[in-house]
């Protein structure tokens, strides 16, 4: 269902009550704003990370990858690719 709202002078956007109620979004609900080619999408932020918690010892025990990858290449990896790399 579509709704209308406006950006306030301070940059705030009010989500209409009927939308908040349908989505069960309360004040303080953590959201993620995703920029798309057509505008933005708001989604509830996941409660926990999709990745298992790793300690510094776990990370040090990982085998080195050769050749080293630039951060630009790493940042383009999908979540599935990252999961495969850290398991």
Number of C-alpha atoms within 10 A of each C-alpha: 3 4 8 7 9 10 9 9 7 6 8 9 11 12 13 11 11 10 13 13 10 8 11 9 15 10 6 6 9 12 13 12 11 10 10 8 5 6 7 11 11 10 12 12 12 10 7 7 8 10 11 10 7 9 9 7 8 10 10 9 9 11 7 8 8 6 6 7 9 8 8 8 8 11 9 10 11 9 11 9 11 14 13 8 10 12 8
